[in-house]
Amino acid sequence: MNQAETQLKQLLERARQQLTRPFSNVQRRLLYVINITYLLLTPVFLISEKVGTGSYVPDNKLWFVYSFIWCTNLISGIHAYLSLRNSRISVFGKYLDFDVLKRNTRIEKTLRWTSILSVMLMSLANMLGVGNPSTDSLLTDFTLAHSLIVLSAILLSRVAMLIWSGIVLIVLIYVTFGQLGYSYQFHYLTPNEAIRYEQALEHHQAWALNRQTVLKANQLNPPLASRYFNVWLIFMTVATAIAYFFAGVALDLFKIIPKVTDDIKDAIEATKLAEEQHLLQQQETLSTELKALKAQVNPHFLYNTLNYFYIKSQEVDPPLAESIMKLAEIMRYSMRENFNTAHLGEEINYMKQYISLHQLRYSMYMNFTVTGDVEKREILPFLLIGLVENAFKHGNMTNPAHPFVVDLNVYEDRIEYFTSNLKNKKPRFESNHIGLSNMRQRLDRAYEKYTLDINDSNDLFSCTLIIYN
């Protein structure tokens, strides 16, 4: 890994931390406040119970619950405090690095879950009336359970919040319909006193009627359990919906941020790869141009020499002079400076001169046809000649029944080029098709849309090239 890639990874990691740190710190502060609150209120509650009732807890089972809550909140509070500190603390001459605590998400998540679950355990005990001798848990003890719905959504997850909401709803239904009864009245009398009071009302006894009159005058009619069930059901529904949609948005954003930074990293790496490929292609093009420039030194000398031979041989041997001129024309086209484009007419003339030289060597049969306006069209230089060279190298053009065919048709939207030749049956070196492979590579680079179909049978070789505008 080079230095640039290392710096890129460090930059993305810092960006990820900066994006996720605000929400993480909010969660830590909220958990820290909750930890401190329960650490302070637990002894206050126990002392007040001792003063009011003569015992710290109404049920010894609650000692386990309160102890578990206090210990978990103490550990979680210390961890949250150290995680929120920006300064360092020296212990025995060594500085503690609190960034390690921030980076260790597993410990922080475990402590967060343990703290909230311990409070949920206490809330569950309160709702079920453990240690509560009265029947007023439906009135008061569901308050803590209601607050934990939003808290669990912010500090834990949507799933944890929905599970807790379901537990609270089940306990609410159980207490209302199972323990108390949907029509239970909260009149704060003992069961025997309640029966005697209701019987007295039925018999129109004076003391009961006077008590009822006073209660109605002060609007102190005993409420039914159904009233609190309906209220808590509404509260829970509203709290669950708010926690799910609004607190969930923050949690979803917190989860998306790492994926976004990974996508940015992938995009940067893809851009870097594309730039590297572009630079490599530029280097290859530059190398080709340099080689072409170097190759022009000798061809220029040869071209000038051929012109001298042509002038000297015109009077002595006109056919020889004509051959020299054809070779000079081929050399002139080969020394062109623009290797990206050429007029189609120039490419055709180059092929004709090349074929004419071969026709001077031996008798051959050939059909060369061109249709369409070739002067206004451009093409990649030295592209069409490849198939002609391949035919002279591997073909047999001495059979009048199978002449060498070159057919070029120019249309408004395309150029169609077709070649066909009889194969040479004489023993020769096997073709490695490098010329055709190079042709495809040049076509891929120069044209967005083309087709190149090759038919290579035992006797014939043909090729159809269509280049679209």
Secondary structure in CASP SS format (residue, H / E / C, confidence):
PFRMAT SS
TARGET T0000
AUTHOR 0000-0000-0000
METHOD secondary structure of the structure
MODEL  1
M C 1.00
N C 1.00
Q H 1.00
A H 1.00
E H 1.00
T H 1.00
Q H 1.00
L H 1.00
K H 1.00
Q H 1.00
L H 1.00
L H 1.00
E H 1.00
R H 1.00
A H 1.00
R H 1.00
Q H 1.00
Q H 1.00
L H 1.00
T H 1.00
R H 1.00
P H 1.00
F H 1.00
S H 1.00
N H 1.00
V H 1.00
Q H 1.00
R H 1.00
R H 1.00
L H 1.00
L H 1.00
Y H 1.00
V H 1.00
I H 1.00
N H 1.00
I H 1.00
T H 1.00
Y H 1.00
L H 1.00
L H 1.00
L H 1.00
T H 1.00
P H 1.00
V H 1.00
F H 1.00
L H 1.00
I H 1.00
S H 1.00
E H 1.00
K H 1.00
V H 1.00
G H 1.00
T H 1.00
G C 1.00
S C 1.00
Y C 1.00
V C 1.00
P C 1.00
D C 1.00
N C 1.00
K H 1.00
L H 1.00
W H 1.00
F H 1.00
V H 1.00
Y H 1.00
S H 1.00
F H 1.00
I H 1.00
W H 1.00
C H 1.00
T H 1.00
N H 1.00
L H 1.00
I H 1.00
S H 1.00
G H 1.00
I H 1.00
H H 1.00
A H 1.00
Y H 1.00
L H 1.00
S H 1.00
L H 1.00
R C 1.00
N C 1.00
S C 1.00
R C 1.00
I E 1.00
S E 1.00
V E 1.00
F C 1.00
G C 1.00
K E 1.00
Y E 1.00
L E 1.00
D C 1.00
F C 1.00
D H 1.00
V H 1.00
L H 1.00
K H 1.00
R H 1.00
N C 1.00
T H 1.00
R H 1.00
I H 1.00
E H 1.00
K H 1.00
T H 1.00
L H 1.00
R H 1.00
W H 1.00
T H 1.00
S H 1.00
I H 1.00
L H 1.00
S H 1.00
V H 1.00
M H 1.00
L H 1.00
M H 1.00
S H 1.00
L H 1.00
A H 1.00
N H 1.00
M H 1.00
L C 1.00
G C 1.00
V C 1.00
G C 1.00
N C 1.00
P C 1.00
S C 1.00
T C 1.00
D C 1.00
S H 1.00
L H 1.00
L H 1.00
T H 1.00
D C 1.00
F H 1.00
T H 1.00
L H 1.00
A H 1.00
H H 1.00
S H 1.00
L H 1.00
I H 1.00
V H 1.00
L H 1.00
S H 1.00
A H 1.00
I H 1.00
L H 1.00
L C 1.00
S C 1.00
R H 1.00
V H 1.00
A H 1.00
M H 1.00
L H 1.00
I H 1.00
W H 1.00
S H 1.00
G H 1.00
I H 1.00
V H 1.00
L H 1.00
I H 1.00
V H 1.00
L H 1.00
I H 1.00
Y H 1.00
V H 1.00
T H 1.00
F H 1.00
G H 1.00
Q H 1.00
L H 1.00
G C 1.00
Y C 1.00
S C 1.00
Y C 1.00
Q E 1.00
F C 1.00
H C 1.00
Y C 1.00
L C 1.00
T C 1.00
P H 1.00
N H 1.00
E H 1.00
A H 1.00
I H 1.00
R H 1.00
Y H 1.00
E H 1.00
Q H 1.00
A H 1.00
L H 1.00
E H 1.00
H C 1.00
H C 1.00
Q C 1.00
A H 1.00
W H 1.00
A H 1.00
L H 1.00
N H 1.00
R H 1.00
Q H 1.00
T H 1.00
V H 1.00
L H 1.00
K H 1.00
A H 1.00
N C 1.00
Q C 1.00
L C 1.00
N C 1.00
P C 1.00
P C 1.00
L E 1.00
A H 1.00
S H 1.00
R H 1.00
Y H 1.00
F H 1.00
N H 1.00
V H 1.00
W H 1.00
L H 1.00
I H 1.00
F H 1.00
M H 1.00
T H 1.00
V H 1.00
A H 1.00
T H 1.00
A H 1.00
I H 1.00
A H 1.00
Y H 1.00
F H 1.00
F H 1.00
A H 1.00
G H 1.00
V H 1.00
A H 1.00
L H 1.00
D H 1.00
L H 1.00
F H 1.00
K H 1.00
I H 1.00
I H 1.00
P H 1.00
K H 1.00
V H 1.00
T H 1.00
D H 1.00
D H 1.00
I H 1.00
K H 1.00
D H 1.00
A H 1.00
I H 1.00
E H 1.00
A H 1.00
T H 1.00
K H 1.00
L H 1.00
A H 1.00
E H 1.00
E H 1.00
Q H 1.00
H H 1.00
L H 1.00
L H 1.00
Q H 1.00
Q H 1.00
Q H 1.00
E H 1.00
T H 1.00
L H 1.00
S H 1.00
T H 1.00
E H 1.00
L H 1.00
K H 1.00
A H 1.00
L H 1.00
K H 1.00
A H 1.00
Q C 1.00
V H 1.00
N H 1.00
P H 1.00
H H 1.00
F H 1.00
L H 1.00
Y H 1.00
N H 1.00
T H 1.00
L H 1.00
N H 1.00
Y H 1.00
F H 1.00
Y H 1.00
I H 1.00
K H 1.00
S H 1.00
Q C 1.00
E C 1.00
V C 1.00
D C 1.00
P H 1.00
P H 1.00
L H 1.00
A H 1.00
E H 1.00
S H 1.00
I H 1.00
M H 1.00
K H 1.00
L H 1.00
A H 1.00
E H 1.00
I H 1.00
M H 1.00
R H 1.00
Y H 1.00
S H 1.00
M C 1.00
R C 1.00
E C 1.00
N C 1.00
F C 1.00
N C 1.00
T C 1.00
A E 1.00
H E 1.00
L H 1.00
G H 1.00
E H 1.00
E H 1.00
I H 1.00
N H 1.00
Y H 1.00
M H 1.00
K H 1.00
Q H 1.00
Y H 1.00
I H 1.00
S H 1.00
L H 1.00
H H 1.00
Q H 1.00
L H 1.00
R H 1.00
Y C 1.00
S C 1.00
M C 1.00
Y C 1.00
M E 1.00
N E 1.00
F E 1.00
T E 1.00
V E 1.00
T E 1.00
G C 1.00
D C 1.00
V C 1.00
E C 1.00
K C 1.00
R C 1.00
E E 1.00
I E 1.00
L C 1.00
P C 1.00
F C 1.00
L C 1.00
L C 1.00
I H 1.00
G H 1.00
L H 1.00
V H 1.00
E H 1.00
N H 1.00
A H 1.00
F H 1.00
K H 1.00
H H 1.00
G E 1.00
N E 1.00
M C 1.00
T C 1.00
N C 1.00
P C 1.00
A C 1.00
H C 1.00
P C 1.00
F E 1.00
V E 1.00
V E 1.00
D E 1.00
L E 1.00
N E 1.00
V E 1.00
Y C 1.00
E C 1.00
D C 1.00
R E 1.00
I E 1.00
E E 1.00
Y E 1.00
F E 1.00
T E 1.00
S E 1.00
N E 1.00
L E 1.00
K E 1.00
N C 1.00
K C 1.00
K C 1.00
P C 1.00
R C 1.00
F C 1.00
E C 1.00
S C 1.00
N C 1.00
H C 1.00
I H 1.00
G H 1.00
L H 1.00
S H 1.00
N H 1.00
M H 1.00
R H 1.00
Q H 1.00
R H 1.00
L H 1.00
D H 1.00
R H 1.00
A H 1.00
Y C 1.00
E C 1.00
K C 1.00
Y E 1.00
T E 1.00
L E 1.00
D E 1.00
I E 1.00
N E 1.00
D E 1.00
S C 1.00
N C 1.00
D C 1.00
L E 1.00
F E 1.00
S E 1.00
C E 1.00
T E 1.00
L E 1.00
I E 1.00
I E 1.00
Y E 1.00
N C 1.00
END
